[in-house]
Amino acid sequence: MTAQPVEPTPQAAYHQLRDLADEITDTADRRGTRVRADIADQRINVIVMSPSTRHGRIVSMLTVQIEGQDEQAVTMAETRVEHPGLGLCRTADLLAMSQEAFDAQDDDAAAFAPTVDLAVEVVSKSNPGNDYVAKLRDYPRMGVPAYAIIDPRDGTISVHTDPDTLSGEPQYRTNRRYVFGDKVSMGRWLVDTARFPRYR
């Protein structure tokens, strides 16, 4: 599916917002604070990051499994994914794409959403709505074909696929739910979740 613009954002306005978002993250980095600066609805949303060790462990385990079963897969943690024509930019816990799509990316740019095969978010204790609401709305709009939400709070996984525009607004048609311990299809990869840690 190609993302369907609901209300396109002028390219110049989006690039101004991206420049400001970059300044925010750069300033925070210099101060020793990790933030995400995402763009939607012509606004910059800044989130202070406080990922736990369990959060990071799940991302690492996913990386090993995806790249281990597919030598043409490239995974990227904490990477921006964007669709400038829609004025949308999000930061994903993990993105997976083909080596060919990765090689076509600009070195300093965010990943172009329609070239991504899978976006994954590991739900944080402090801001679950960002993954379950904002990103579930924006990823299908951007043309990301598969989106997995891993929730260590209750040990569940939701995999959203098959974006379409039948309702007028792009959204995923299919939502499959799993629990930690299941073998889970995420895009073209099969992920064993038996050792995923839960939050305490």
Buried (B, 14 or more C-beta within 10 A) or exposed (E): BEBBBEEEBEEEEBEEBBEEBEEBBEEBEEEEEBBBBBBBEEEBBEBEBEBBEBBBBBBEBBBEBBBEEBEEBBBBBBBBBBBBBBBBBBBBBBBBBBEEBBEEBEEEEBBBBBBBBBBBBBBBEEBBEBBBEBBBBBBBBBBBBBBBBBBBEEBBBBBBBEBEBEEEEBBBEEBBEBEBEBEBBBBBBEBEBEEBBEBE
